[in-house]
Amino acid sequence: DAHAERYLAGLLANPEGRCWVALDGRDVCGALFAHRRVWWSGNECFIDECFIAPDWQGNGLGRWLVDTVSAELAAEGVTLLSLLTMRQLPAASFYRHLGFTPQPDCHLFWRKTD
């Protein structure tokens, strides 16, 4: 859809933005969009989006994608992967399973501009 295309194009427009894609032939099975940044923790990469197509979920592809990205970034000097997700979504347990640690002292704040 047009909104999704604009959103993903915006992620890729970031000069520090990167995208890794898992393919089965010409079919997209999953992708991870992220951007590097210098943060308090050092040289980190923030995962903006990570998705695995429903038919490919539960077979290790998500782990493979995150582990592959992590190894590539570590070789480039990135010391930390970070991300945001909602506690109640399945993604939260997926990331915990991969060794990501929830930060209980962090809060997400937002405010409408109107």
C-alpha positions in Angstrom: 0.0 0.0 0.0 1.1 3.6 -0.6 1.5 4.4 3.1 3.8 1.4 3.7 5.8 2.3 0.6 6.3 5.9 1.9 7.2 4.6 5.3 9.9 2.2 4.1 11.2 4.7 1.6 11.7 7.1 4.5 13.7 4.5 6.4 15.9 4.0 3.4 16.3 7.7 2.8 18.2 8.0 6.1 21.9 8.1 5.1 22.6 5.7 8.0 19.7 3.4 7.0 20.3 -0.2 5.9 18.1 -3.0 4.8 18.7 -6.8 4.8 16.3 -9.0 2.9 15.8 -12.8 3.1 14.7 -14.2 -0.2 13.4 -17.6 -1.5 14.1 -17.2 -5.2 12.4 -13.9 -6.0 10.0 -14.1 -3.0 10.7 -11.9 0.0 10.6 -14.1 3.1 11.6 -11.4 5.6 13.5 -8.1 6.0 15.2 -6.0 8.7 15.5 -2.2 8.4 17.8 -0.4 10.8 20.0 2.6 11.1 23.4 3.2 12.8 23.8 5.9 15.3 26.3 7.1 17.9 24.5 6.9 21.2 25.4 6.9 24.9 26.2 3.2 24.7 28.6 3.8 21.8 28.2 2.8 18.2 24.8 1.2 18.0 22.3 0.1 15.4 18.6 0.7 16.0 16.2 -1.8 14.4 13.4 0.2 12.9 11.5 -2.8 11.4 11.9 -6.5 11.3 9.4 -8.8 9.7 9.1 -12.4 8.6 6.4 -13.5 6.1 3.7 -15.6 7.9 4.6 -18.8 5.9 8.2 -18.5 7.1 7.6 -17.8 10.8 8.6 -20.3 13.4 11.4 -22.0 11.4 14.4 -20.0 12.6 14.5 -17.5 9.7 13.9 -14.6 12.1 16.8 -15.7 14.3 19.0 -16.2 11.3 18.2 -12.7 10.0 18.9 -11.0 13.3 22.1 -13.1 14.0 23.4 -12.4 10.5 22.8 -8.7 10.8 24.3 -8.7 14.3 27.5 -10.4 13.1 27.9 -8.1 10.1 27.5 -5.0 12.3 29.8 -6.3 14.9 32.5 -6.7 12.2 31.9 -3.0 11.4 32.4 -1.9 15.1 28.7 -1.7 16.2 28.5 -2.7 19.8 24.7 -2.7 20.5 21.4 -3.5 18.7 18.4 -1.7 20.1 14.7 -1.5 19.2 11.2 -0.7 20.4 8.2 -3.0 20.4 4.9 -3.2 22.3 5.0 -5.5 25.4 1.8 -7.4 24.4 3.0 -8.2 20.8 4.5 -11.6 19.9 7.6 -9.6 18.8 8.5 -8.9 22.5 8.9 -12.6 23.4 10.7 -13.2 20.0 13.3 -10.5 20.9 13.7 -11.8 24.5 14.3 -15.3 23.1 17.1 -13.8 21.0 18.8 -12.3 24.0 17.5 -8.8 23.9 16.9 -7.4 27.4 13.9 -5.2 28.2 14.9 -1.9 29.8 12.4 -1.4 32.7 13.7 2.1 33.4 12.8 3.4 29.9 9.5 4.9 28.9 8.2 5.8 25.5 6.6 9.3 25.5 4.6 10.8 22.6 2.5 13.8 22.1 0.2 14.9 19.3 1.3 18.1 17.6 -2.2 19.6 17.1 
